[in-house]
Amino acid sequence: MEQANSIDRYLKLLERYNGYTEMFYRGQLERYPSIPPSIARDEGYLSNESLIFHESVKMKADEFTPLLFPLQKLSKLQHYGIPTRLVDVTVDPLIALYFAVENVDDPSDGNVHLYLNAGHGFDSNHARLLSLLATLPDHNIDHVVTEYKNVFGDAITIDIALTYIKEPIFIKHCDELKELNPRLYNQHGAFLICGNETVDKTITNNLKSLDTLKPNMTIRIPYEYKRLIKYEIDERYGINNVSIYPELPSVADYIKRKYKKENFSPDGKYNIVHTKILSHGFVRRISVIIVLNAQLRIDQIRTVAVDVMNVYKENQDVVWVYVAKTGEDYIVSNWVLRCQWISSKLDERYRPFTLKEADGRGYYWESGNSYSTLSDYYNEFVFDSDKNLFVYHQKVWDEFTPIYNLLTQSYKTGDIKAFIDEVIQQQRQISKLYMLLQDFGHSKNKEFDDFLYNYDHAVSAIDDLHLWLENDKVNERASQYQYESCLKQAKKFADTINEKASLWKNQIGVSDEDFASIDVYNRPKHVYQYTQTIPLNPNALHVDFNVHVSVLADKRFKISGTTNLFNAANIMLSVRQNSRLLGQDTSDVSDGQFSFAVFSNEGLGYAPGAYQANISLSVPDIQSIEFVRLAGIEYENLCGKFVERTGIGPTVNYDFEFEIK
């Protein structure tokens, strides 16, 4: 899912799909997670679908008699609000955006779903069959194929019918809608016609709707920006409820809403949760973090921020305000808005870099472009239960403590050589434990989350010892000072852990059974897994590489080569030795060739030995439009053993080794 705070951002996201010819959009509030047809919203409707169809057509016989086929009649019934198996969509992304933000007072976010699917005409066999089902009280497959021939004059086999019946399809936007459903036509509309679930050769009453098709992209419009975008889409494109619903008496409502003045007070809408003085000798500065306790639009959030900045600016030269929607967002520094006030009297020499947007009053702003979707990600993949987090951290600490005590005692003996030897011997295990700590999640309890950082800082301080061991630019005396500094830092955090761990254990309610049963090395992990939504092209390009490594006389090296990847592919080279990253560089593919910069060790050559290298093509989202139009938005036009479709998205990875003698 992507986030758009403006129309420009929305249209920019859709540019990725410019190479695709048929696209359908559905805009609606996020609080409606499913998209059922109107006929399926009530069991009474669904079980009487054919009766509703025939009774409605009979009541308006003068309008329906000229229409020859069921789909024409269903479309007109949809126009009158009669429950049908049709679901409205549009081929206009701006119309879909309007529907996503139409109800600005509803606290739900708005979503626009994009579907890259082939559209069918009114007279396609598939469309004919699905629309026919809506008219038949008997869904026996033999009866269905017989009625198909009676109505349309064409024969259809049972196997083909069963294949069609279970697949919902999109009907193209066409001029025929102008007469059948003028409102839908005016909205650049189209629709999806639902299929039926089948069991063997039995057609069930359960419909297969738009929910059974995974959108190729969903763009969220956060609640905070719905009103702003609704206003913008009216001003720039003339899309409003009058143009969308021309036959409804909506002009008065539109005018009243557009010009109504609202009074807003920031009182009680937020809490200040943290302040930090950042002053030095020449500048008085303060940082303030606030958490909202009401759902506000972005203009109201700015009013809140100004209210806070005005409280502090009398005694400061610079005021920073960070706004989080929730306590969880505060914990992971996921800001809906960052704000800044700078005194006009502050000497230019001490003015900080300003945020992107200014309002002319000394206030500066920067909106979070992904705060809403990031919040979803953090809640699903980052936060963990306090019991798990406590046990994970404490078990790592129990493994680390003997190493920490050993190094502390070794240093106290005064034998620096023996201490260094011990650090070298323990380094692999120290780094392993440090990396393990980085893999744990966050607590939603800010105080407990802050406590957990002590484990990370303590192990990190000891892990830093090897950096000073390897630093040949620092003399022996300075190195010894740094060793002692690392040990002192570690002790500060270790003392806090030893003092407070048992208190937190009791407060959280971690039993001995919990501690024994929770396994830090085999913990359940919810990892994001990309899902392919576009079928792979059977004629996809089979990706290949041919790499040449040139080792220069001074042991520097240069890597170049050829590939059959399309032009403008941006590839990255990463070089390692024994898992240690030595460097990276990027290159654009041009006419099948690529070339990376010369790799050096701070201007010098590398030691003899074996080296590992990887050439990677990142996910499509950050590749050039030129390349993605050929490779596909999901790399559906690429294949082969180097193409990986796991993790955050499709990538290409080519690994190889080389030797410096």
N, C-alpha and C positions, 0 to 999 in steps of 0.2 A: 504494500500500500504506500502511496505517495501522499504528500500534503501540499496544498496550494493555498496561499494566503491572498492571492490576487489573480485577476484574469490573465495577466501576462505570464505568471508562473504556470497557471493551468494550461494555457496554450503551448507553452514551452515544453511541458511534459508530454503533450500529445504529438509534438513534432517528431518524436522517435518513430511514430507509426506512419509517417507520411508516405512511405513506400508501399503501403497496403491499400488496396482499392475499396474493399467493402468493410465498413465499420458501423457498428450500432452502439448506441449509448442509452443508459438508463440512469436518471438522476432521482434520488430520493433520500429521505432522512435515514440516518444510520440506525436509529432505534427500531427500524423495521428490517430485521436481519434476513427475512425471506421475501421473495417476490412472487406470491401466488397469483394466479388469475382470479378474477372476481367470482367465477363460478365455484372455486374451491374454498372460498372464505366462509362457507356455511355448508354443513353436511346436507341440509335440505336442498340447497341449490344443486350440489354435485350429484345427488342421487336422482334428481329430476331434470338433468340437463336437457334432454330431448323435449320434455314437456314444456320447459321454459322457452326453448327455441320456437316450437310450433305455436304455442299460445301467443307469444309476442308477435310473431309474424302475422298471425291471423288478425290480431287486434289492429294492425296497421297495414291491412292487405293492399290498400291503394299504393303504398310506398314500396312494398316488398314484391308484389306480383311481377313487376318488370325485371326483377333480378333473377337470373337463371340459376346461379350456383350457390351452394351453402356458404362459401367464404365471403361472397359479396354481402350476403344477408347477415353473417356474423359481424362483419365490419360495421354495418349500419346499426345493428343492435348495440354494439360497443359504444357508438356515438350517443345513443339514447340512454346509456347507463344500465342497460340490461346485463345481468351476469353472463359472461361468456368465458371460453377457454383462451381468449386472446390476452396478451400482456403488452401494454403500450411501451414502445421504445422510440428513439429518434435517430436520424442520421446527422443531426446538427449538434455538435458538442456544446455550443452556447445555450441551446434550448435545454439540454440535459443539465447544464450548470444552473440554469434558472430554477429548474425543478428541485435541485439539491439545496438551494438557498431560499426557496420561495417563502417558507414559513420561518421568518427570522425570530419569532417569539418562542418557538420550540427549542428547548435547551439542547436537543440532540445535534450532533454534527451532521453535515450533508455529505453524501457520497455520490460520485459519478462512476459507474461501471462501464468499461469499454470491452466490446466483444468483437474479435476479428473472425467473423463467420460469413460464409457465402449466403447471400440472400436468394430467396425463391420468388418467382412470379406468382400471381393469383392463379394462373392456370397450370402450374407444375403438378405433376402426378402426386408428389409428396403433400403439397398444400391441399389438393383436392381431397385426398384420403383423410387427413387429419380433420379437415372441416366437416367432412361427411360424418365422422364419428359423433360430432356434437348433435346430429339430427336423428341418430338411430337409438331407439330404446333397447335394441338387442345387439350386443357386441360380439356375438358368436362369429368367429372368423369366416366361416362359410357364408353366413348371411352378409357380412361386411363386403366381401369380394363380389357377391352377387349384386348388392345394391350399388356398388361402385360402377359396375357395367350398366346397370339400369339408368343411373343418373348421368354418367359421363359418356356412355357409349363405347368405352374402351375396357378391355379385359386387363386384370392384374392378377398375378399369381399369389398364392397364400404366403410363400416365403418372402417375396418382395413386400407384400402388405405388412407382414409382421416386422420386417426391418424398418419400414417407414413409421409404423404406428408408435414405436418406442423412442423416436427421435424428434424432440421439439425443433422447430425451424423458424428462422426469421423470414418475414415477408418484406420484400423491398418497398421502399417509398415509391409511389407511382401516381400518375394523374388520375387513376381510377378512384383514389381516395377523395378527390375533390368533391365528388358527388355523394359518395358513400359515407364519408366521415370528414366533413369539412374542418372540424376543429383539429383532428389529428393531422390532416394535410397541412393546415396552417402552422402546425408545430414541427413541420418537416418530419412528420411522424411515420412510423412503420410499426409493425408489431411482431411479436413472437406468438406462434400458435402451438399450444401444448400437445404433447403426445400422451399416450397411456402406458403405464407399466404393464408388462406381459409376463406371464409365468407359463413356460413351454408355449403352447398355442392358445392359451387363455388370455383374453384382454381384460385386465382388471379395471376397476373404477378409479384407481389412483392416477392422477395426472403427473406427467413429467414436465415441469415448468422451467423457467429461467434459472431457478436454483440449481438445476442439474448441470448447467453449463458454467464452468469456471471462467470468470472474467479475465481477460488478458492483462488488464490493469484496473485498479481502483484508486481514484483520487479523492482524498478526504478534504472537505472544506470545514475547518474547525468552526465551532459555534461563534467564537470570538470575531470571525471575519465574515459571517454570513450576511449581515446587514450591509457592510461596506461593499461587498461584491454584488449584492442585489442592486444597490444604488448605481454602482459602476456599470453593470451590464445594461441598465436602463439608459444611462447617460451616453454610453459609447455605441450601443447597438440598438437602442429602442426596444429592447425585450423587456416586457413588463406584463402584469396580469391583464391589461387591456389588449395587448397584441396576442397574448397566448390564448385568452378566452374571449374572442371578439363578440360572441353571441350572448355573453352574460352581462348583466348590469353591474360591471365592475369599475366603471370610470370614477364614480364618486368615492369608492373605497380607495382607489389608487391615489386620487388627489389628496384626500384627507391624510392618508398615511405619509405621503411624500413631504408634506409641509407641516406636519405636526411637530411642535417643540416639546422636547422632553426635559424634565428636571432630574438631575442625578446628583446624589451626595455620596462621597466616598466613605462616610462614617460607617464603621462596623463591617466594611466589606473586605478587610484584610487584617493580618496580624504581622507585626515585625518580629521575626524569629531570630535574627542575628545582626549585630553591628560590629564593625571592626575599624579601628582608627588606623589610617595608612599615612599619617602625616610625617613629614621630615622638616628640616630646618627652614625650608623656603615655601612649603606648600602645606596647607591644612586640608586633609583629605579623609573621607569616611566612606565605607562601603556598608550598604544596608540591604538585607535580604528580607523580602516579604512573601508571605503565602496567602493567597486569596482564600476567603471562606464563603464566597458567593460566585456564581457563574456570571461573568461579565463579558460584554463586547469589548473589542480592542480599543475603541475610543474611550470606554469607561475605565479600562485598565490604565490607559495613559493618564486619565484624570486622577486615579489613585496614586500613580507614580509621582505626579506633580505635587499632590498633597503631601506625600512623604518627603520629597526633595525640599519643599518649602519649609518643612519643620527644621531641617538641618542646615540649610544654606546660609542662615544668618551667621553661623560660627565656622563656616568652612569655605574653602576656595573651590573644592571639587567634591561633588556628591555622586556616588554610584548607587543605583538601585537595581537589584535583580529580583524579578517577579516570577514566582512559581505558582502553578495552578493548584498543586496539591503538596502535601508533605513528602510524598514519595518522589515527586519531581525535584523538590528541594534537596533531598538526600543525594540524588545523582546529578545535581546541577543542570537540570533540564529546564531552561528558562523560556517562558512564553514571551518575555520582553526584557531587554536590558536597557537601562536608562542612565543618563548622565547630565549633570548640570555643572557648568564651568563659569565661575565668576568673570564678568567682563573686565574686572580690575586686575586679574591675575597676570603677572609678567609673562610675556610670550615665551620666554626661555623655559618656563616651568609648566606650560600648558600640556596636558596629555593629548595623545591622538584622540580625536573625536570619533564617536560612532557614526554610522553611515548617514543617518537622516537628521536634519536640523529643522527647528521650527522658528528660528529667528529670535527666540527669547532666552537663549542660553541653554536650552534643553536639547538633548540629542537622544536618538533612539536607534535600536536595532531589534527587529522582531526575530523570534525563533522560527526558522523556516520548516522545521521538522519536529517541533516539540510534541505535537499530538501523536504522530506515528511512533516517535521515539518512546513516548510514555507507554504505548502498547507493548513495544519491544521489551522495555525494562521490566514491566509487570509480568511478562510471560517468560523471559529468559534470564533475568538478572536477579530479581528478588528471590529470597529463599526463606524457609522457616527459621526462626531464632534457635530452635533446638538443633537443627542440622548445622547451622553456622557455628554455634558454640562448640559442638563436638568436633567439627572439621578443624577449626582453628586450634582447639586445645590438643587434639591428637598430633597435629603437626608440631605444636610447641613441645609436646612430650618427647617427640623424636629429636627435636632441635636442641633441647636443654642440655643433654650430655655433651654435645659438640661445643655449645656455647661455654659450658663450665670448663671443658678441657682447654679451649683456647684462652680463656681468661686466666686459668692457672699457669698455662705455659708462658703467657706474657709476663706474669708476675715474677717468674724466676729470673728474668733479665737476660735469658739466653735468646737473643733475637733470631739467630739462625735456626734454632730448634723451633721457635714459634712460627717462622716462615715455612719450615718444612711441614709443620702440623697443618697450617692453613692450606697449603698445596694438597696435602693428603685428604683433607676434608672438603675441599672446594666443590667437588662434583655433588656430594650429598647436600651441601648448603644451597647450591644453586637449584637443585631439584626441589627442595622444600620451599624455597622462595617462589619458584614458578608455580608450585602447587597452590600457594596462598593466593596468587594472582587469579587463579581459576575459580575462586569461590565467589558467591553472589553477595548481595547487600541485604541488610535488615531494613524493614520499614520503620523500625524504632531508631530514630536519629541518635539518641544517646548510646544505645547499644552498638549501632553501626560505628560510631566514633571510637568506642572502646576496641572494637575489632581491629582498627588500624594499628593498634599497638603491636599486634603480632607481626603485621607486615613490616612496620618500621624497625622492629627489633632484628628480624632476620635480614632485612635489607641492609642494615648497618654492618652486620657481619659479612654479608655477601660482598660488600664494597671493599673488603680487605684485599681481595685479589686484584682489584683495579690499581691499588697502590703498589702491590708487588710487581705488577707488569709495567709500571710507569718508570721508564729508565731516564726520564728528564728531571726526576726529583732526587735530591741527594739523600744520603742515609739518615741524616738527622731529621729532615723534613718528613721522610717516609715514616720514621718511628713516631713522630708527632701525629701523623694521620692514623697510624695503627691505634694509638691510644685514644684518639678522638672517636674512631669507630666503636671501640669497646665501651667508651663512656656513653655514647648515644644508645647503644644496645642495652646497657644497664638501666638507663632511665626508663625505657619502655618495658624491659623485663620486670622491673620493680612494680610498675603499674599493673602488669598482668598478674603477677604473684599476689598483689594486694587485693585485686578486684575480681579475679576469675571466679572464686567460690561464691561471691555475692551475686554475680550474674547467673551462675549455675542455679542457685536457689530461686532467684527471682523469675527466671524463665521456666523453672520446673523440670530441669534435666535430671532424670533418675539414673541410677547406676545401670539399669537395664537399657535405657536409651543410649548411654555412653558406650556400652558394650555392643549394641546392635547396629549402630550407625557406622558405616564403613567409609572412611575418607577416600579410599582408593577405588571403590566400586559404587560411588554415589550415582543416583539417577540424574541424568542431565537432559534437559529439554533444549535441544539444539535446533535452530532455524534450518529448515530444509526447503530449498527452492523446488517448485513443482513446474514441470514443463506444461505449458498450456497450448502451444502451437505444435501441430504434428510435424515430425521431422520430414524434410524434403527427401524423397527417394533418390533424387539426383544430387544430393548434397556433396559439397567439395570435401574430398578426403585429405585432411590437413597433413602436411609433411614439412620437415626441416632438413637442411643440410648446413652444418656448422663448421666453420674454420677458425682454429685458435692459433694466433701468431704470437709466440713468445719472443720478445725482443732480447737483444744481447744483454741488457741490464736487468733482465728477469721481470720487467713489466710485461703486460700482455694485452692483446686486443682480440676481440671476438667479433666476427662478421659471418655472413652466410646468405643462404637463399631459402625462400619458402614460397609455397603456392597460395598463401593467404592473400586476400584481396588488398588492393592499395589502401593506404591510410590506416591500416591496422597498427595500433600503438602497442608495442610489445616491451616487456621489461626483462632485463637480465639481472639475476641475483647470483653472486658467487660466494661460496662458503668453503671453509676448511674445518673439518671436524665439528660441523654444526655452527661454527662461529661465522656470522655474516661479515664479509670483507668489504662489500660494496654493491651498489646497484646503479643501473643506468637504463634509459629508455631509448627506443628508436622507432621511427615510423617506417612501415614497409612501403617501398616504392619500386614498382616494376619487378616485384619478386625478390628484392634485395633488402638487407638490413645491415647496419653497422653500428657498433657501440663504441664509446670512448675508450681510450687506453686506460687500463686499470693500473694503479700504482699504490704503493704503501707509503703515503705521505711524500710522494715524489720519488721514492726508491723502489727497487724491485722486490719480488717476493722470494721467500726461502724455497728451496727445492722440496717437492712433495706432491701429493695428490690433492686435487681440488675438485669440488662439486659445483655444478652450475645448473641453473634453471631459467628457461625462457618461458614467460607466461603472457597470455593474452587475458586481460581483465574482463570483468562482466560487461555486457553491452551498454549499460547505463552510462559508463564513463568513456566509451569509445566515440569516435567521430561519427556524425550522421552519415557521412559519405561511406564509411565502412559498414555501418549497421544496415544500411539500405541493401547492401549486397549479402552480408552474412546473416541478416535476420535479427529481429529484436530479441529473440531467444536462441540465437545461433542455430536456427533450424536448418540453415543452409550449409552447416559445417558438420563433419563427422570424422570418425577415425579414433585410434587408440589414444591420441593426445587430447581429445575433447572430453571434458569432465562436466557432468550435469548434476553436481551435488553442492551442498553448502548454500551460499548466498545467491548463487546463480551459475549459469554456464560459463566455463572458462576453458582455456587451452593451456596445457603444461607440457613442456618438453625438457626432460632431464638428461644431462650428460656429464661426463667426467673428463678431466685432462690432467696432464702432469707437467710440472716444471722441473727440469733436470739440473 
